[in-house]
Amino acid sequence: MERVVSIFKNYRGFSLAETMTAFSIWLLIMTIFIPHLVLLTQERANNRQSLAAIKLLHEKVQGVSFQNTEKINETIMKDNVAYHLTWKEDMSDQTACLEWENHYKKTKSVCLLVS
């Protein structure tokens, strides 16, 4: 029992240097981790918008191709994003294009060829 007591005889806790080192390591980790987490979240939202645009454009093209619906340039609101649908005709080709603004305030577009 006497030996166990002698181990803890000079125990005084953490020093200020150890505490500051641990705190600075945590700060370093958080300053690297948090911006990447924000960037990852924004990229996920942009990917969701792109996927929604492709699905929406595919539905509109399918409606024109198989259900003979009218080709109307329109603005479609979905998940608080305005998608602008435009129909273009070049000689014998017809294309449907969808434009929207992503989270970075950049205009993105996707087009499909209509046969």
N, C-alpha and C positions, 0 to 999 in steps of 0.2 A: 504494500500500500504506500509505503514511503517513496518508492520509485515513481509511482504515478503522480504524486504530488510534486515531485521535483521537475517533471516535464512541464507542468503548467506554472511553475514558479515565476518565470520571466514573461509570461503571456500578457500582452497589453492591448491586443487588437490590431487592426490595420493601421498602418502609418498613413500620413497625408500623401506621401508620394505614391503609394500603392493605390489609394483611392483616386487620385488625379489621373493616374495611368489608366485605370479601368474605365473611368468616366470619358477620357479622351478616346479610347478605343471604341466605346459605344457611340460617341459622337461621330467618329469617322465612319463607322458602319452605317449609321442612320443617314448621314449626308450622301452616301453613295446609294443606299437602298431606296430611299423615298423618291428621288427624282426618277429612278428607273421604274418604280411602281406606278407613278403618275403617267409616264410615257407608255407603259404597257396597257394601262387602263384606256388611254386615248386611242391607242392602236386597235384595241378590241372594239371600241365604239365605231371607229372608221371601218373596220372589217364588217361589222354588223350592218352599217349603212350600205356598203358595197354589195353585200349579199342581198339585202332587201331590194336594192336597185335592180340587180340582175333578175331576181325573181319577178319583180313588178314589170320589167321590160319584157321578160319572157311571156308573162300572162297577156300583156297587151298585144304582142306579136301573134301569139296563138289565137287570140280573139279575132284578129284581123284575118289571119290565114284560114281558119277553120269555121268561124262563125259569121264571117263576112260583116263584121262590125265596121263602123266608119273610122277613117283615119283622122283623128282630131288632135291638133296640138293643144296640150293641156298641162296644167300644173296639178300635181297630186301630192297631198299632204299625208305623210305616214310617219308615225313616231316623232312628231315635231320637226320633220325634215321636209322641205319643199323639193319635190322631184319634178323637173320640167321635161315633158315628153315632146319631141319634135319628130315629124315625119319628113324625110327628104327623098327626092327622086332624081337620079342621075341616069340619063339615057334609058337603059333597061333595068337598072338596079333601083331597088327601094330599100331605104334603111330607116330604122327607128332608133333614135338616140335619146338617152336620158341623162340629164345633168343635175347635179346637186352640189351643195357646199358642205364640206366635211368639217370636223372639229377644229382643224387647223385654219379654217376660213379659206381653203383652196377649192376651186371649182373642179370637180371630178366629172367624168362622163364615161358612158359605156354605150356602144352601138351594136345593133344586130341587123343582119341582112334579112330582108323579107322577100320571100319568093312568091 
